[in-house]
Amino acid sequence: MGRYIVKRVLWLIPIMLLISFISFSLMHLSPGDPAVIYLSQGGQSPDPEAVAQVREQLGLNRPFFVQFGAWLANLFRGDLGTSFFTKKPVMQEIATLFPKTLALTFLGMALTLVISIPLGILCATHENKLADYVIRFFSFVNSALPGFFAAMLLIFFLGVKLRWLPTVSSGHASGIWMPALTLALTLSAGYTRQIRTAIIGELGEDYIRMKRARGIRERVILYKGALKSAMPAILTLAGINVGRLLGGTAIIEIVCTYQGIGRLAVNSITNRDYPMMQGYILMMALIYVLVNLLVDLLHAAADPRVRNRFVIESAKGGRRHGKA
Amino acid sequence: MRRNIKGILTMALCLVLVIALLAGCGSKSNGSAPAADGTTPAGDSAKTDTDGKEPAAPAASDVTLNFVAHGPNTMTVFTSDPAVDYTALINQGIGTCETLFVLDDDTKEVKPLLATEITQANDTTWEITIRDGVTFSNGKALTADAVKSAFDYILTNNTRLGNMMNVAEILADGQKLTIKTNDVVAILPRILTEQNMLVFDTDDENYTDGLIGTGPFILEKMDADGNCDLIRNENYWQGVPAAARLHTLSINDTGANRDALQSGEIDWGSVSDSDLQIFENDDRYEVMTKNNGRVYYLYVNPNYTFTQDDALREALQYAVDREAIVAGVYSGHGEATRSIFPSWSEFYTDEYLQPEYNVETARKILADAGYTDSDGDGFLEKDGEKVVLNITCYAPNNFPTLSEVLQSMLKEIGIDSTIVISEKIFDDLTSGNFNIGTYGYNTLTLGDSFNYMQPVFETDASSNFTKFSSSEVDAALSEMRVTSDPARRAELVRQMQKDIYASNERIYIMHILNNQVNVKGVQNLPFGYGGDNTDNSVLWQITK
C-alpha cells in the first residue's frame, strides 16, 4: 500500500512538467498581448513605445523556451513568479485566495450532502410514490437551473428582499453562505438522484434479501447495509466534485462577489497574466491528482476488495522493476 | 434507529457549522448584514477616537461607501502600490492620499490641492509651491523633498506615467519643487492631477497594503479583496473630517452594486443604465448623471472593401439615428452628439459638425453613386456585387445591441450587414479587416483632449484604425505637444475637426452619461467617487 502511494506521488513530477509545458505553450499561442492589456486598463489606447517597454520589463521579448526555462528554474526554487498585474508574488496571491475557495468548497459540499442524503434516502424508500415523484420533479427543475441564475435568485430573495444574507459576499464574515447555498442548491439535485439510484440498487441485492429473510429490521438494513454499501459511489462523486470545486466556481464567485481562486483564474486569463495562470494551473493539477489519490485511499479503506487490488498492483510493479 | 438518523443529522449540521465558523474566522468583519430599514446596523455606529477624546467635529454616522475597482476591474487581489496603474484609487478614492492638483468637477480646470501654485519657468521647467502646514497622517510635515521622493518612486516604476512626464530632474528646496522635463510636456499640471501621481510618505516602505498620505482618512485595515476600514485623520489640513469612519466595499460589478444599494449594504454605487430607472422611481435614493466626455462612436474603414467608396461612407453618416440609439439602446442615459466633444467643452465647435440623420439624403447619395437593387431582394448592389458590411463590436458598453440597431438602420437605406463580436477589439480593429467598428473612448482624459486626439487621429497612431491622415491635423497635434496655452490648444482642436468630419471615417453617436446613485442623506460625496477625473478634495466633508 505504501509503495502504491509512493508510486502515485512520484508520477506527479512528470505529470506536472507536462501540464506546465502544455499550458505555457497554449498561453503563448493564444491571441492578446499582456503588455497591451495592462496598458489599456483605463480604456485608453496604449502607446506602442510604452508597450515595448512593458514587454521588455515583463520579459516577453525573450524566446519561448528561455521564458519557460526561466519559469521552471524559479519553480524549482519554490518561486512561482510575480503577477504581471498586481506585481505581487503569485504564491502569495494563491495562498490568500485558496483558503477562501477551500472553505466555500467544503461548506458547499457539506450543505449538499445534508440536503441530498436524506432526500435520496427518502426517494429510495418511497420509490415511485408521491414523495419520490415530488422530490425528483424538483431535482429535475433544479438541475436545469444554471449556477449563475440560482445565485441571482438567492441574492434577490435572501439578500435584497428578505435581507437575511449580504448580497455582496466579499467583506462580510457571513458572506460565504450565499455562494455556499448556491453551490448546494445546484449540486444537490444530481446528488439526490445519484444517492436514490445507488440505494435502490443496493436494496435489490441478494445480501439485502438475506438480511430481510433473517428478520433484520428495515431501518438497520437501510442504514447499515444499503447506505454503507452505497457510500463508495457517493464518495467518488463527492471526490470528483471537490476536485472540480477547488478549481474555483468562477461564475458563482463572480455573481456573488466572492473573492476566490476561480475568479482569480478567470481574471488571469482575461488579463493574460501568464505567471498567475501558470501558478493556478499547476496548483489545480496538483490538487486533482492528490484528491484522486485521496479518494482511492478512502475507497481502499472502505472496501477490502479495492485495498487488495492496490496491494496486487504494487507487487506487480515491484516485480517488473526487479526484472528490469 | 431513530437515534442513528438523529446522530447523522447532528454530525452533518455540526460539520456545516464548524466549516462556516472557520470560514468566518478567515474573513474580516468590516461589514454587516443589512438592516431591515436599510440603515447601517448599530454595530457600525460612529465612534469616538481611540484615546477617549470627543472628535473636534460633530461625529457623523459611519458611511459605508462602495469603492469601484476602476481600471483593473478584473483584478481580484488589491495593492495600494502607486507603481501599479489604477490601483492607486485605493489610496485616493478612499481618501488616504492626495495629489498636488485636482480637476474642477464642472469646468475640468486644474485647481490646487497639496500645491498652491504652478508656473512654467521655461518650456521644460515647472516650478511648484507646496502648501505649508500640511502633514502626513503620521505627523510628518509635507515638504517638497517628500513630494520629490514619492514622484521619484512612481515615475521610476510606472512606465505609463514615466513616459507621460518625461522627467529629466526633480529638485526640492523647502516648499519649492522644480520639475525639469526632457521635452516640452504641455499638460504637465494636468498630469499632476492623475490618480497615480500621489503624494505619500516613502519612509514607510510597505507600499502594497496602504500608503501613509495626507488625506482626510487613515487606512485602518485593507483585506485582500480591497475592502477597507478607515478612520478619520484628526489632523487633516482642511479641517476635521465629518465622518468618523468609512467602510469601503470593493465591488466591480454594476449588478452587484444595484443589489447592495437595494439591500442597504452600501450608500453609494454606480449602476448600469438599464437599472438606473429602479432608483429614479424610488424616493429613498438620489440619482445624478453627468456627461464627462466619454463618447461612443464608429470607425468607418476607407481601406476595406465597400467602405473605400467615399459616397457610401457619406451615406452612412446620414443613416445613423443617434437619438433613437440613445433612447432605445441606452434608455435615454446619454446625449446624442454629432461632435467628438460635449457641447459644454471648450473643444466643441458648432462650426464643424457631422450631418444630421436623414434617410432620404442617404438613399439619394447611394442612388447617385450607382447603388441599385438589381435583384429585388431589398438590398443594394454596386457594379453587380451585393454590398454587405461587416460591423465589428465588442461586448461591453451594450455595443452588440447598438450594432443590431445600427444593422436595422443600414437596412433602411438598403445596406446589408453582418455583426462580428470581437474578443479582442483592439487587435481586430488594428488588423483593418472591418467596415464599421464600434468603440468607446474618454475624450477628456485629465480634462484635456490631446490623449484622445493624438492616438485616434495622428498618422499611424495606435488607435487610428482607419489610417486617417491629414497634414493639417498632424501639424496641429505637433503644435499641441509644445503648447501649454489652453486657449490655443482649444483652438487647434476645434480646427482639426474640419478635416476629421470631412473624411467620414468616424461617426460620433453619443456621450454616455456617468451615473451615481446614493442613499438620500449622504452629502458631499464627489461625483464619480473613486473614478477617474474625480475631484476628491471635498471627501473630508462627507456626511450621512
HADDOCK unambig.tbl for C-alpha pairs under 7 A between the chains (distance, minus, plus):
assign (segid A and resid 41 and name CA) (segid B and resid 71 and name CA) 4.81 0.50 0.50
assign (segid A and resid 41 and name CA) (segid B and resid 72 and name CA) 5.76 0.50 0.50
assign (segid A and resid 42 and name CA) (segid B and resid 71 and name CA) 4.79 0.50 0.50
assign (segid A and resid 43 and name CA) (segid B and resid 441 and name CA) 6.58 0.50 0.50
assign (segid A and resid 44 and name CA) (segid B and resid 441 and name CA) 6.89 0.50 0.50
assign (segid A and resid 45 and name CA) (segid B and resid 455 and name CA) 6.87 0.50 0.50
assign (segid A and resid 45 and name CA) (segid B and resid 462 and name CA) 6.63 0.50 0.50
assign (segid A and resid 45 and name CA) (segid B and resid 463 and name CA) 6.04 0.50 0.50
assign (segid A and resid 46 and name CA) (segid B and resid 462 and name CA) 6.98 0.50 0.50
assign (segid A and resid 47 and name CA) (segid B and resid 462 and name CA) 6.50 0.50 0.50
assign (segid A and resid 48 and name CA) (segid B and resid 462 and name CA) 6.82 0.50 0.50
assign (segid A and resid 50 and name CA) (segid B and resid 159 and name CA) 6.62 0.50 0.50
assign (segid A and resid 50 and name CA) (segid B and resid 160 and name CA) 6.47 0.50 0.50
assign (segid A and resid 86 and name CA) (segid B and resid 78 and name CA) 6.95 0.50 0.50
assign (segid A and resid 86 and name CA) (segid B and resid 79 and name CA) 6.57 0.50 0.50
assign (segid A and resid 86 and name CA) (segid B and resid 84 and name CA) 6.72 0.50 0.50
assign (segid A and resid 93 and name CA) (segid B and resid 77 and name CA) 6.83 0.50 0.50
assign (segid A and resid 103 and name CA) (segid B and resid 19 and name CA) 6.70 0.50 0.50
assign (segid A and resid 103 and name CA) (segid B and resid 23 and name CA) 5.58 0.50 0.50
assign (segid A and resid 107 and name CA) (segid B and resid 16 and name CA) 6.01 0.50 0.50
assign (segid A and resid 107 and name CA) (segid B and resid 19 and name CA) 5.90 0.50 0.50
assign (segid A and resid 107 and name CA) (segid B and resid 20 and name CA) 6.61 0.50 0.50
assign (segid A and resid 110 and name CA) (segid B and resid 16 and name CA) 5.87 0.50 0.50
assign (segid A and resid 111 and name CA) (segid B and resid 16 and name CA) 6.68 0.50 0.50
assign (segid A and resid 114 and name CA) (segid B and resid 12 and name CA) 6.23 0.50 0.50
assign (segid A and resid 159 and name CA) (segid B and resid 263 and name CA) 6.47 0.50 0.50
assign (segid A and resid 160 and name CA) (segid B and resid 259 and name CA) 6.15 0.50 0.50
assign (segid A and resid 160 and name CA) (segid B and resid 262 and name CA) 6.11 0.50 0.50
assign (segid A and resid 160 and name CA) (segid B and resid 263 and name CA) 4.65 0.50 0.50
assign (segid A and resid 163 and name CA) (segid B and resid 34 and name CA) 6.01 0.50 0.50
assign (segid A and resid 163 and name CA) (segid B and resid 36 and name CA) 6.67 0.50 0.50
assign (segid A and resid 163 and name CA) (segid B and resid 263 and name CA) 6.38 0.50 0.50
assign (segid A and resid 165 and name CA) (segid B and resid 33 and name CA) 6.04 0.50 0.50
assign (segid A and resid 166 and name CA) (segid B and resid 33 and name CA) 5.33 0.50 0.50
assign (segid A and resid 166 and name CA) (segid B and resid 34 and name CA) 6.50 0.50 0.50
assign (segid A and resid 167 and name CA) (segid B and resid 259 and name CA) 6.26 0.50 0.50
assign (segid A and resid 167 and name CA) (segid B and resid 260 and name CA) 5.80 0.50 0.50
assign (segid A and resid 168 and name CA) (segid B and resid 256 and name CA) 6.70 0.50 0.50
assign (segid A and resid 168 and name CA) (segid B and resid 260 and name CA) 6.54 0.50 0.50
assign (segid A and resid 170 and name CA) (segid B and resid 225 and name CA) 6.87 0.50 0.50
assign (segid A and resid 171 and name CA) (segid B and resid 28 and name CA) 6.21 0.50 0.50
assign (segid A and resid 171 and name CA) (segid B and resid 29 and name CA) 6.55 0.50 0.50
assign (segid A and resid 171 and name CA) (segid B and resid 30 and name CA) 6.26 0.50 0.50
assign (segid A and resid 171 and name CA) (segid B and resid 31 and name CA) 6.00 0.50 0.50
assign (segid A and resid 171 and name CA) (segid B and resid 227 and name CA) 5.99 0.50 0.50
assign (segid A and resid 171 and name CA) (segid B and resid 249 and name CA) 6.65 0.50 0.50
assign (segid A and resid 172 and name CA) (segid B and resid 27 and name CA) 6.94 0.50 0.50
assign (segid A and resid 172 and name CA) (segid B and resid 28 and name CA) 6.66 0.50 0.50
assign (segid A and resid 172 and name CA) (segid B and resid 29 and name CA) 5.44 0.50 0.50
assign (segid A and resid 172 and name CA) (segid B and resid 30 and name CA) 6.52 0.50 0.50
assign (segid A and resid 172 and name CA) (segid B and resid 31 and name CA) 5.11 0.50 0.50
assign (segid A and resid 172 and name CA) (segid B and resid 32 and name CA) 6.27 0.50 0.50
assign (segid A and resid 173 and name CA) (segid B and resid 24 and name CA) 4.68 0.50 0.50
assign (segid A and resid 173 and name CA) (segid B and resid 27 and name CA) 5.40 0.50 0.50
assign (segid A and resid 173 and name CA) (segid B and resid 28 and name CA) 6.22 0.50 0.50
assign (segid A and resid 173 and name CA) (segid B and resid 29 and name CA) 5.20 0.50 0.50
assign (segid A and resid 174 and name CA) (segid B and resid 24 and name CA) 6.45 0.50 0.50
assign (segid A and resid 219 and name CA) (segid B and resid 1 and name CA) 6.34 0.50 0.50
assign (segid A and resid 220 and name CA) (segid B and resid 1 and name CA) 6.78 0.50 0.50
assign (segid A and resid 259 and name CA) (segid B and resid 76 and name CA) 6.54 0.50 0.50
assign (segid A and resid 259 and name CA) (segid B and resid 225 and name CA) 6.38 0.50 0.50
assign (segid A and resid 264 and name CA) (segid B and resid 76 and name CA) 5.97 0.50 0.50
assign (segid A and resid 267 and name CA) (segid B and resid 74 and name CA) 5.28 0.50 0.50
assign (segid A and resid 267 and name CA) (segid B and resid 75 and name CA) 6.38 0.50 0.50
